[in-house]
Amino acid sequence: MALQHQPTTAHRSARRALRVLEAVARRGSGVTEDGLTRATGLTAGQLTPLLRMLRREGYVERIADGAYVPGAALTRLGSARDRGLALRDKLQETLDGLRDALGAAVYLSRYVDGEIRVTDVADGPRTPKVNEWVDFRVAAHASAVGKSLLGQLDVNARREHLARHKMPRLTSRTITSERVLLNKLAAQAPTVPVLDLQEYAVGTVCAAVPITAGATAGSLALSLPVERAHRLRAAAQTLNRRAAPVLLSLAL
């Protein structure tokens, strides 16, 4: 399987954030913004929003003299006996924060061994997750998650997936033509969220953005009840802007 991965703003932000964290970790006693600019090669305009995000996520802290030191989250990851568990906890914490900021259920998905896997979900009483009435593995053509993942594959891999998984009509809005779906995927800009307007399930709207880490296609998505559909596009744009912390959690 070949990916057609194009770096998005979130990917660039995550890579830059890693450079900042490396610089902060090297200078455990504290490093100023000027020092970080010199160490990372980032401009002040690039550095400021990164530091804001890293402080919000607990990766860095600003001490009394204005210097930055490793935050509680970074210290926990560095000293945890079970690093894998610490990383999982941090990822879930990040997804929960995104759920609360969006007021929507949030999903992290992967395309693994030719199949769609929803690996993590952040939902709650006020942000219910979508009712998976049809297995997501066979509904790539209808769901925002599936279309986002397929959109990151090359054309041959998309065709191969659709040859294994037919395209049943799940609602009156579901795309059931392979040609139409492939054309839509080809026209989808990687920086624009993919939408599902009751294509997978009546009563639910969704949006997804690519969040590939390494060689595996990934997707970050949200869902809303249809009565809140007026919020979908704004929530999708926020999801796009706030994807960098999730990518960072996956990259650490």
Contacts in CASP RR format, 6 or more apart in sequence:
PFRMAT RR
TARGET T0000
AUTHOR 0000-0000-0000
METHOD contacts of the structure
MODEL  1
MALQHQPTTAHRSARRALRVLEAVARRGSGVTEDGLTRATGLTAGQLTPL
LRMLRREGYVERIADGAYVPGAALTRLGSARDRGLALRDKLQETLDGLRD
ALGAAVYLSRYVDGEIRVTDVADGPRTPKVNEWVDFRVAAHASAVGKSLL
GQLDVNARREHLARHKMPRLTSRTITSERVLLNKLAAQAPTVPVLDLQEY
AVGTVCAAVPITAGATAGSLALSLPVERAHRLRAAAQTLNRRAAPVLLSL
AL
1 111 0 8 1.000
1 114 0 8 1.000
1 153 0 8 1.000
1 154 0 8 1.000
1 157 0 8 1.000
2 153 0 8 1.000
2 154 0 8 1.000
2 156 0 8 1.000
2 157 0 8 1.000
3 152 0 8 1.000
3 153 0 8 1.000
3 154 0 8 1.000
3 212 0 8 1.000
3 215 0 8 1.000
3 217 0 8 1.000
4 151 0 8 1.000
4 152 0 8 1.000
4 153 0 8 1.000
4 154 0 8 1.000
5 152 0 8 1.000
5 210 0 8 1.000
5 212 0 8 1.000
5 217 0 8 1.000
6 190 0 8 1.000
8 190 0 8 1.000
8 191 0 8 1.000
8 209 0 8 1.000
8 210 0 8 1.000
8 240 0 8 1.000
8 243 0 8 1.000
9 191 0 8 1.000
9 240 0 8 1.000
9 241 0 8 1.000
9 244 0 8 1.000
10 209 0 8 1.000
10 211 0 8 1.000
10 240 0 8 1.000
10 241 0 8 1.000
10 243 0 8 1.000
10 244 0 8 1.000
10 246 0 8 1.000
10 247 0 8 1.000
11 212 0 8 1.000
11 247 0 8 1.000
13 49 0 8 1.000
13 50 0 8 1.000
13 53 0 8 1.000
13 244 0 8 1.000
13 247 0 8 1.000
14 244 0 8 1.000
14 247 0 8 1.000
14 248 0 8 1.000
14 251 0 8 1.000
16 40 0 8 1.000
16 42 0 8 1.000
16 46 0 8 1.000
16 50 0 8 1.000
17 50 0 8 1.000
17 53 0 8 1.000
17 54 0 8 1.000
17 59 0 8 1.000
17 244 0 8 1.000
17 248 0 8 1.000
18 248 0 8 1.000
18 251 0 8 1.000
18 252 0 8 1.000
19 39 0 8 1.000
19 40 0 8 1.000
19 41 0 8 1.000
19 42 0 8 1.000
20 36 0 8 1.000
20 40 0 8 1.000
20 42 0 8 1.000
20 47 0 8 1.000
20 50 0 8 1.000
20 51 0 8 1.000
20 54 0 8 1.000
20 60 0 8 1.000
21 54 0 8 1.000
21 59 0 8 1.000
21 60 0 8 1.000
21 74 0 8 1.000
21 252 0 8 1.000
23 31 0 8 1.000
23 35 0 8 1.000
23 36 0 8 1.000
23 39 0 8 1.000
23 40 0 8 1.000
24 30 0 8 1.000
24 31 0 8 1.000
24 36 0 8 1.000
24 60 0 8 1.000
24 68 0 8 1.000
24 69 0 8 1.000
24 70 0 8 1.000
24 74 0 8 1.000
25 70 0 8 1.000
25 74 0 8 1.000
26 39 0 8 1.000
28 69 0 8 1.000
28 70 0 8 1.000
29 67 0 8 1.000
29 69 0 8 1.000
30 63 0 8 1.000
30 67 0 8 1.000
30 68 0 8 1.000
30 69 0 8 1.000
31 39 0 8 1.000
31 67 0 8 1.000
31 68 0 8 1.000
31 69 0 8 1.000
32 66 0 8 1.000
32 67 0 8 1.000
32 68 0 8 1.000
33 44 0 8 1.000
33 47 0 8 1.000
33 48 0 8 1.000
33 51 0 8 1.000
33 68 0 8 1.000
36 42 0 8 1.000
36 47 0 8 1.000
36 51 0 8 1.000
36 68 0 8 1.000
37 43 0 8 1.000
37 44 0 8 1.000
37 47 0 8 1.000
40 47 0 8 1.000
42 50 0 8 1.000
51 60 0 8 1.000
51 62 0 8 1.000
51 68 0 8 1.000
53 244 0 8 1.000
53 245 0 8 1.000
54 60 0 8 1.000
55 61 0 8 1.000
55 62 0 8 1.000
56 245 0 8 1.000
57 73 0 8 1.000
57 94 0 8 1.000
57 245 0 8 1.000
57 248 0 8 1.000
58 71 0 8 1.000
58 72 0 8 1.000
58 73 0 8 1.000
58 74 0 8 1.000
59 70 0 8 1.000
59 71 0 8 1.000
59 73 0 8 1.000
59 74 0 8 1.000
59 248 0 8 1.000
60 68 0 8 1.000
60 69 0 8 1.000
60 70 0 8 1.000
60 71 0 8 1.000
60 74 0 8 1.000
61 68 0 8 1.000
61 69 0 8 1.000
61 70 0 8 1.000
61 71 0 8 1.000
61 72 0 8 1.000
62 68 0 8 1.000
63 69 0 8 1.000
73 90 0 8 1.000
76 86 0 8 1.000
76 90 0 8 1.000
77 83 0 8 1.000
77 86 0 8 1.000
77 87 0 8 1.000
77 90 0 8 1.000
77 252 0 8 1.000
78 86 0 8 1.000
80 86 0 8 1.000
87 249 0 8 1.000
87 252 0 8 1.000
90 249 0 8 1.000
90 252 0 8 1.000
91 108 0 8 1.000
91 120 0 8 1.000
91 246 0 8 1.000
91 249 0 8 1.000
91 250 0 8 1.000
92 120 0 8 1.000
92 122 0 8 1.000
94 245 0 8 1.000
94 246 0 8 1.000
94 249 0 8 1.000
95 106 0 8 1.000
95 108 0 8 1.000
95 120 0 8 1.000
95 121 0 8 1.000
95 122 0 8 1.000
95 246 0 8 1.000
96 122 0 8 1.000
97 122 0 8 1.000
98 106 0 8 1.000
98 122 0 8 1.000
98 239 0 8 1.000
98 242 0 8 1.000
98 245 0 8 1.000
98 246 0 8 1.000
99 105 0 8 1.000
99 106 0 8 1.000
99 122 0 8 1.000
99 123 0 8 1.000
99 124 0 8 1.000
99 127 0 8 1.000
101 238 0 8 1.000
101 242 0 8 1.000
102 127 0 8 1.000
102 222 0 8 1.000
102 235 0 8 1.000
102 238 0 8 1.000
102 239 0 8 1.000
102 242 0 8 1.000
103 126 0 8 1.000
103 127 0 8 1.000
103 235 0 8 1.000
104 127 0 8 1.000
104 222 0 8 1.000
104 223 0 8 1.000
104 224 0 8 1.000
104 228 0 8 1.000
104 231 0 8 1.000
104 235 0 8 1.000
105 121 0 8 1.000
105 122 0 8 1.000
105 123 0 8 1.000
105 124 0 8 1.000
105 127 0 8 1.000
105 128 0 8 1.000
105 129 0 8 1.000
105 130 0 8 1.000
105 222 0 8 1.000
105 223 0 8 1.000
105 224 0 8 1.000
106 121 0 8 1.000
106 122 0 8 1.000
106 123 0 8 1.000
106 220 0 8 1.000
106 221 0 8 1.000
106 222 0 8 1.000
106 239 0 8 1.000
107 118 0 8 1.000
107 120 0 8 1.000
107 121 0 8 1.000
107 122 0 8 1.000
107 129 0 8 1.000
107 145 0 8 1.000
107 208 0 8 1.000
107 219 0 8 1.000
107 220 0 8 1.000
107 221 0 8 1.000
107 222 0 8 1.000
107 223 0 8 1.000
108 118 0 8 1.000
108 119 0 8 1.000
108 120 0 8 1.000
108 121 0 8 1.000
108 211 0 8 1.000
108 218 0 8 1.000
108 219 0 8 1.000
108 220 0 8 1.000
108 221 0 8 1.000
108 246 0 8 1.000
109 116 0 8 1.000
109 117 0 8 1.000
109 118 0 8 1.000
109 119 0 8 1.000
109 136 0 8 1.000
109 145 0 8 1.000
109 146 0 8 1.000
109 148 0 8 1.000
109 149 0 8 1.000
109 208 0 8 1.000
109 218 0 8 1.000
109 219 0 8 1.000
109 220 0 8 1.000
109 221 0 8 1.000
110 116 0 8 1.000
110 117 0 8 1.000
110 119 0 8 1.000
110 149 0 8 1.000
110 216 0 8 1.000
110 217 0 8 1.000
110 218 0 8 1.000
110 219 0 8 1.000
111 117 0 8 1.000
111 149 0 8 1.000
111 150 0 8 1.000
111 152 0 8 1.000
111 153 0 8 1.000
111 216 0 8 1.000
111 217 0 8 1.000
111 218 0 8 1.000
112 216 0 8 1.000
114 161 0 8 1.000
115 137 0 8 1.000
116 136 0 8 1.000
116 137 0 8 1.000
116 140 0 8 1.000
116 145 0 8 1.000
116 146 0 8 1.000
116 149 0 8 1.000
117 137 0 8 1.000
118 136 0 8 1.000
118 145 0 8 1.000
121 129 0 8 1.000
123 129 0 8 1.000
128 225 0 8 1.000
129 223 0 8 1.000
130 200 0 8 1.000
130 201 0 8 1.000
130 204 0 8 1.000
130 206 0 8 1.000
130 223 0 8 1.000
131 201 0 8 1.000
131 204 0 8 1.000
133 201 0 8 1.000
134 142 0 8 1.000
134 170 0 8 1.000
134 200 0 8 1.000
136 143 0 8 1.000
136 145 0 8 1.000
136 146 0 8 1.000
137 165 0 8 1.000
138 165 0 8 1.000
138 166 0 8 1.000
138 168 0 8 1.000
139 146 0 8 1.000
139 170 0 8 1.000
139 200 0 8 1.000
140 146 0 8 1.000
140 147 0 8 1.000
140 149 0 8 1.000
140 150 0 8 1.000
140 161 0 8 1.000
140 162 0 8 1.000
140 165 0 8 1.000
141 147 0 8 1.000
141 162 0 8 1.000
141 165 0 8 1.000
141 167 0 8 1.000
141 174 0 8 1.000
141 175 0 8 1.000
141 176 0 8 1.000
141 181 0 8 1.000
142 167 0 8 1.000
142 170 0 8 1.000
142 171 0 8 1.000
142 174 0 8 1.000
142 175 0 8 1.000
142 196 0 8 1.000
142 199 0 8 1.000
142 200 0 8 1.000
143 196 0 8 1.000
143 199 0 8 1.000
143 200 0 8 1.000
143 206 0 8 1.000
143 208 0 8 1.000
144 193 0 8 1.000
144 194 0 8 1.000
144 195 0 8 1.000
144 196 0 8 1.000
144 200 0 8 1.000
144 206 0 8 1.000
144 207 0 8 1.000
144 208 0 8 1.000
144 219 0 8 1.000
144 221 0 8 1.000
145 206 0 8 1.000
145 208 0 8 1.000
145 219 0 8 1.000
145 221 0 8 1.000
146 208 0 8 1.000
146 219 0 8 1.000
147 181 0 8 1.000
147 184 0 8 1.000
147 185 0 8 1.000
147 188 0 8 1.000
147 194 0 8 1.000
147 196 0 8 1.000
147 208 0 8 1.000
148 194 0 8 1.000
148 208 0 8 1.000
148 209 0 8 1.000
148 210 0 8 1.000
148 218 0 8 1.000
148 219 0 8 1.000
148 221 0 8 1.000
149 217 0 8 1.000
149 218 0 8 1.000
149 219 0 8 1.000
150 158 0 8 1.000
150 161 0 8 1.000
150 185 0 8 1.000
151 158 0 8 1.000
151 185 0 8 1.000
151 188 0 8 1.000
151 194 0 8 1.000
151 210 0 8 1.000
151 217 0 8 1.000
152 190 0 8 1.000
152 210 0 8 1.000
152 212 0 8 1.000
152 217 0 8 1.000
152 218 0 8 1.000
153 161 0 8 1.000
153 217 0 8 1.000
155 182 0 8 1.000
155 186 0 8 1.000
158 182 0 8 1.000
158 185 0 8 1.000
159 178 0 8 1.000
159 182 0 8 1.000
162 178 0 8 1.000
162 181 0 8 1.000
162 182 0 8 1.000
167 174 0 8 1.000
167 175 0 8 1.000
167 176 0 8 1.000
167 177 0 8 1.000
167 178 0 8 1.000
167 181 0 8 1.000
168 174 0 8 1.000
168 176 0 8 1.000
169 176 0 8 1.000
170 199 0 8 1.000
170 200 0 8 1.000
170 201 0 8 1.000
171 198 0 8 1.000
171 199 0 8 1.000
171 200 0 8 1.000
171 201 0 8 1.000
171 202 0 8 1.000
173 197 0 8 1.000
173 198 0 8 1.000
173 199 0 8 1.000
174 199 0 8 1.000
174 200 0 8 1.000
175 181 0 8 1.000
175 184 0 8 1.000
175 199 0 8 1.000
188 194 0 8 1.000
190 210 0 8 1.000
191 240 0 8 1.000
193 207 0 8 1.000
193 208 0 8 1.000
193 209 0 8 1.000
193 236 0 8 1.000
193 237 0 8 1.000
193 239 0 8 1.000
193 240 0 8 1.000
194 207 0 8 1.000
194 208 0 8 1.000
194 209 0 8 1.000
195 205 0 8 1.000
195 206 0 8 1.000
195 207 0 8 1.000
195 232 0 8 1.000
195 233 0 8 1.000
195 236 0 8 1.000
196 204 0 8 1.000
196 205 0 8 1.000
196 206 0 8 1.000
196 207 0 8 1.000
196 208 0 8 1.000
197 205 0 8 1.000
197 229 0 8 1.000
197 232 0 8 1.000
198 204 0 8 1.000
198 205 0 8 1.000
198 226 0 8 1.000
200 206 0 8 1.000
202 226 0 8 1.000
203 225 0 8 1.000
203 226 0 8 1.000
204 223 0 8 1.000
204 224 0 8 1.000
204 225 0 8 1.000
204 226 0 8 1.000
205 223 0 8 1.000
205 224 0 8 1.000
205 225 0 8 1.000
205 226 0 8 1.000
205 228 0 8 1.000
205 229 0 8 1.000
205 232 0 8 1.000
206 221 0 8 1.000
206 222 0 8 1.000
206 223 0 8 1.000
206 224 0 8 1.000
207 221 0 8 1.000
207 222 0 8 1.000
207 232 0 8 1.000
207 233 0 8 1.000
207 235 0 8 1.000
207 236 0 8 1.000
207 239 0 8 1.000
208 219 0 8 1.000
208 220 0 8 1.000
208 221 0 8 1.000
208 222 0 8 1.000
209 219 0 8 1.000
209 220 0 8 1.000
209 221 0 8 1.000
209 236 0 8 1.000
209 239 0 8 1.000
209 240 0 8 1.000
209 243 0 8 1.000
210 217 0 8 1.000
210 218 0 8 1.000
210 219 0 8 1.000
210 220 0 8 1.000
211 218 0 8 1.000
211 219 0 8 1.000
211 220 0 8 1.000
211 243 0 8 1.000
211 246 0 8 1.000
211 247 0 8 1.000
211 250 0 8 1.000
212 218 0 8 1.000
213 247 0 8 1.000
213 250 0 8 1.000
213 251 0 8 1.000
220 239 0 8 1.000
220 243 0 8 1.000
220 246 0 8 1.000
221 239 0 8 1.000
222 235 0 8 1.000
222 236 0 8 1.000
222 239 0 8 1.000
224 231 0 8 1.000
224 232 0 8 1.000
224 235 0 8 1.000
END
